Amino acid sequence: MDIVMKNAQQTLPERFAWHRTPAGYDLRLDDVTIAEVRPLNTGLVLRMLVRGGDIAPFEMVVRCEERAIGWATQWTRQRAGMLCRHVDRQRMDVALPSLVVETTALAVAV
């Protein structure tokens, strides 16, 4: 029985996309890489790079790119809302200190 893989690009939620790189494939949420598929010896390894909440980074060996992309796409679809909130929260945490510094500087100047 042949397994027919759907085009992963079409099944990903908005803001997510697979990118072909010289090293392999990267799954990105906006500009943040959340997964990668890389050659490893005679096979491939899928690495999920997200750390947050109940999710820790992990990796697994896969037989082919299609299976790695399909598995990561399904994993991402099941967690899309949480992943978006996590990345958005990280951006706010990075931006917030600069806003506080600017507000403090303005308060001192007034």
URNORRA-V722163 format. One record per run of one state. SS is the DSSP state (H for helix, E for strand, - for the rest). FROM is the first residue (numbers start at 1). TO is the last residue. If there is no record, write none. Layout:
ss->[SS	SS]
from->[FROM	FROM]
to->[TO	TO]
This chain:
ss->[-	H	-	E	-	E	-	E	-	E	-	E	-	E	-	E	-	H	-]
from->[1	8	12	16	22	24	30	32	41	43	49	52	53	55	56	58	63	65	110]
to->[7	11	15	21	23	29	31	40	42	48	51	52	54	55	57	62	64	109	110]
